[in-house]
Amino acid sequence: MSEENKNNSLFKKIQNFIFTNYLQIIISLVILLIIFIGFQTYNYFKIQDIKKSSISFFDIIQDDQNDLSNLKNLIEDDNIFSILSKLKLIQQNNKNKNFSYSNELYKELLASSNLDDLYKTSIAANASYTMINASYEENTNKYLNDITIYINNISDEFDGYFSIKKELEYLLIVTEIDLNKSQYYNNSIVLDKYNEIFNSSLVSASIKERVKKIHEFQLYK
């Protein structure tokens, strides 16, 4: 069979296939068109929502830095300005010592699927330091379980946060000892953690120095 005959035969097969299945082909094309249009429509409205949230966010923070209550209207939006609004509200509530509300916002942020692991790690570290301070400010142990969760959310994949995580693990134990008015010098858990930090080649010198000062203060206070 010549090359021309082969091409003619192939063309006829394609023609017959289209003729036989034209209805299914048309339906498939219509479905694909609907999906495409739906996707484009979704993207359009998503962009419009982001623009609207952006305008609202910057209007609110520029109008009055002391009154950011209207940011609460943005925190349910599923976009970057929801995250920024929560961070801004956390900053304000920490300043006003409204730690309970900040704590809830920290938990919402860390539960978000939109955050990269590095951002989650950074937020978790910030939340840990903040709520340890809040525990002393309010003389309460109600945040300790949440602090443990925050520390566990600090990823071990980022070398820069290894030392921070170890310091926070130590500080959490110290905080619990202080709040419970327990004795530091004979607490094996805190002493083991101190030795772990001080003997680790991975923990930075600055963290070791801070932990050492706390250790000495606790021993001799």
C-alpha positions, -999 to +999 in steps of 0.1 A: +000+000+000+014+034-010+020+062+014-009+081-002-033+052+003-022+049+039-029+086+045-063+083+028-072+052+049-062+070+081-082+101+071-113+079+065-109+062+099-107+096+116-137+108+096-157+077+105-148+080+141-159+117+142-191+109+124-199+080+146-191+097+179-199+134+170-225+137+197-201+125+225-174+148+211-197+178+211-208+171+247-172+167+258-162+200+242-192+218+258-182+204+292-146+215+287-159+250+277-181+252+308-152+242+330-129+268+314-155+295+317-162+285+353-125+286+362-121+320+346-151+333+364-139+320+397-105+336+392-121+369+382-142+371+414-113+358+435-092+387+422-120+412+429-123+399+464-086+403+470-087+438+456-116+447+479-098+432+509-066+451+500-084+484+498-102+478+531-071+466+549-050+497+540-079+521+546-084+507+581-047+507+592-042+542+577-072+557+593-064+550+629-036+527+642-052+527+677-086+513+664-082+483+642-114+466+653-127+467+617-099+443+607-121+416+623-143+419+592-114+407+570-101+378+590-126+354+576-116+361+540-096+334+524-066+354+511-034+371+522-052+401+538-069+377+562-034+367+574-021+402+575-052+414+594-047+386+620-010+396+624-019+432+628-046+424+654-022+402+673+003+430+674-022+454+688-037+430+713-002+420+726+005+457+731-028+460+750-020+428+769-052+412+756-033+379+753-063+356+752-075+370+720-040+370+705-037+333+715-068+324+695-056+343+665-022+325+667-040+292+667-061+302+637-030+312+617-012+280+624-042+260+614-043+278+580-034+257+550-023+288+530+009+294+550+043+281+539+062+261+566+087+288+571+060+314+579+043+289+602+076+283+620+082+320+624+046+326+637+049+296+661+081+309+675+066+344+680+035+329+696+056+308+720+077+338+733+046+359+735+025+334+754+053+326+778+055+363+786+017+363+789+019+334+814+041+355+837+021+387+831-012+371+841+004+346+865-015+317+848-007+283+835-037+283+811-015+289+781+011+262+787-006+235+766-009+259+737+027+269+740+037+233+738+017+230+705+034+262+692+068+249+699+060+216+682+050+237+651+085+250+648+099+230+620+132+211+625+140+216+588+151+252+593+186+254+609+181+290+620+152+279+643+168+250+659+184+271+687+152+290+691+132+259+695+156+245+722+155+278+741+117+278+741+116+242+753+138+252+782+118+284+789+086+265+789+099+242+816+112+271+836+078+289+833+059+259+846+083+256+875+079+293+884+041+293+881+038+262+902+064+276+927+084+244+924+121+241+930+144+245+901+177+231+914+164+196+919+141+194+888+157+167+866+137+177+835+149+213+834+185+204+843+186+178+815+173+203+791+199+228+802+227+203+798+213+193+764+214+229+752+248+236+767+265+205+753+249+208+718+272+220+690+241+230+670+228+256+695+241+291+689+264+308+714+240+337+720+212+312+730+236+293+753+245+326+770+209+336+775+200+301+789+231+301+812+220+335+827+185+322+834+200+289+848+222+308+872+194+332+882+171+302+890+198+284+910+206+314+932+174+334+934 
